[in-house]
């Protein structure tokens, strides 16, 4: 029996097998735009931004959790990616309720292991992978709405590592504070660039999800939040040759 209510949302856009542990809640993202899956939470219920899913990706689940979950500890993982101490691609090996109780006895925030970009910075990696407009605009928004965060933003963009995937587990007070800050920035960014984003490819239209991956560490650093890193296990086979080829193509301007 857990000592506090822990709810880890598993974001998915397709019907897949979900963990049996009761702390995990399957949430179908973009439910407003697709046929709902039976037995899943639908992100178009309650206060939501489900219709923005093509642009905000898994963040529609984060927004839903902010306004509709009553949990004391809230997290987000993906149907393909889970926090786990094991490298086995097995849902029985992911973090359990017991693991989480133990972790939150002495931690406030859980993040994935850092992803390192050995030959470039976080900023250059983003610019090689995506359109410049999103990154340029989000920095401008931060400079106007949260100028005290700008030093932390620039510092994080110059580093060669980041906590990626929009994965985290946080005590409620941290989760609320982070998401309120995050969506305030993203919604203002959306107002300024959405007419251009509408012209991009479906992949690049997920710009606000991509941007949020760069903003998590900014908030963590500025607010001096201590965190514990846990490895991430990918439940599907990764094609590293294909990923590497795409990275090199982007780096040398081949799109």
Secondary structure, DSSP 8 states (H G I E B T S, - for coil): --SS-EEEEEEESS------STTEEEEETTGGGS---TTSEETTSSS--GGGHHHHTTHHHHHHHHHH---SEEEEEETTEEEBS--S--GGGB--HHHHHHHTTT-SEEEE--EE-TTS-HHHHHHHHS-HHHHHHHHHHHHHH-GGGHHHHHHHHHSSEE--TT-EEEEHHHHHHHHHHHHHHHHHHHHHHHHHHTTS-TTGGGHHHHHHHHHHHHHHHHTT---EEE-EEESS---HHHHHHHHHHHHTT--
